[in-house]
Amino acid sequence: MGFRDHFSEDSNGYSEYWPRYPADLFLHLSSLCNHHDLAWDCVAGSGQAAISLVDQFHKVWVTDASASQIKNAVAKRG
């Protein structure tokens, strides 16, 4: 069975209504790392976690099986 893309149809709504993660989560994850050059958000969706990871890591790579999710992701540049 192939990938079922349930989120591309309403990527805008997904990013608007998906809950945000607490900042302390990313502080904790960052504290577990010896280096902060790069983080990878492998199922980025529309980028909610990646936005917070940018505050802890020099660079964040995002990937998602849904091209529409990536297209609608919010970019944050430092």
Beta strands, then each sheet from edge to edge (+ up, - down):
strand 1: 38-41
strand 2: 59-62
sheet 1: 1+ 2+
end
